[in-house]
Amino acid sequence: MAVTEVDVDGVLEHMNADHLEASLSIARAHGYPAALSAEMTGVDEHGATWQVVDAGGAEAMLRVSWPGGPVADTAGVRREVVGLARSARG
């Protein structure tokens, strides 16, 4: 299944302009607890990718799959990112 109904550029722009704290929480909770920053760099039907940086300046790519399974549209991406952020907060 291809993500044909997702505005990938719009999602990335929105997440990186308005939701850096959510991205950082997601990165810390889902595989990179030492992250000091996290920027969403990719999104597709199966999940999203963040570039993370730790206190030592080391950079890594973190891939997180959508917990609800594949999505087909921007609303699905939004739902999954919100779910990841909520679960990251506790």
C-alpha positions in Angstrom: 0.0 0.0 0.0 1.4 3.4 -0.9 0.7 6.6 1.0 -1.0 8.4 -1.8 -3.2 10.6 0.4 -0.5 12.0 2.7 1.0 15.4 2.4 4.4 14.2 3.5 6.0 17.7 3.2 3.2 19.2 5.1 3.4 16.7 7.9 7.2 17.2 8.2 6.9 20.9 8.2 4.1 20.9 10.8 5.9 18.5 13.1 9.2 20.3 12.9 7.7 23.8 13.3 5.0 23.1 15.9 5.7 19.8 17.7 9.5 19.4 18.4 8.7 18.6 22.1 6.3 15.8 21.0 9.0 14.5 18.6 11.5 14.5 21.4 9.2 12.6 23.7 8.5 10.1 21.0 12.2 9.6 20.3 13.0 9.2 24.0 10.2 6.7 24.7 10.6 4.6 21.5 14.3 3.8 21.3 16.6 6.7 22.0 16.2 7.8 25.6 19.4 10.0 25.5 18.0 12.2 22.8 18.3 16.0 23.3 16.7 16.8 20.0 14.5 15.0 17.4 13.5 16.2 14.0 11.0 14.2 11.9 12.7 13.5 8.6 10.4 11.0 7.0 6.9 9.5 7.1 5.2 6.7 5.2 2.3 4.3 5.6 4.3 2.1 8.1 5.8 4.7 10.4 8.0 7.8 10.8 11.7 8.5 11.0 13.4 11.0 13.2 17.0 12.3 13.3 18.0 12.5 16.9 21.0 14.1 18.6 22.3 13.2 22.1 24.4 15.2 24.6 27.7 14.1 23.0 26.6 15.4 19.6 26.1 11.9 18.2 23.4 11.7 15.6 21.2 8.7 14.8 18.2 7.9 12.8 15.3 6.4 14.7 12.4 4.6 13.0 9.1 4.1 14.8 6.4 2.0 13.3 2.7 3.0 13.7 1.3 1.1 16.6 -2.1 0.8 14.8 -0.7 -0.6 11.6 -0.4 0.9 8.2 -2.1 4.2 7.4 -3.3 5.5 4.0 -3.9 9.2 4.6 -2.9 12.3 6.5 -5.6 11.7 9.1 -4.1 8.3 9.8 -0.7 9.8 10.3 -2.0 12.4 12.6 -3.9 9.7 14.7 -0.7 7.6 15.0 1.6 10.5 15.9 -0.9 11.7 18.5 -1.0 8.1 19.9 2.8 7.9 20.0 3.1 11.2 21.8 0.4 10.4 24.4 2.0 7.0 25.1 5.4 8.7 25.4 4.1 11.1 28.0 2.9 8.3 30.2 
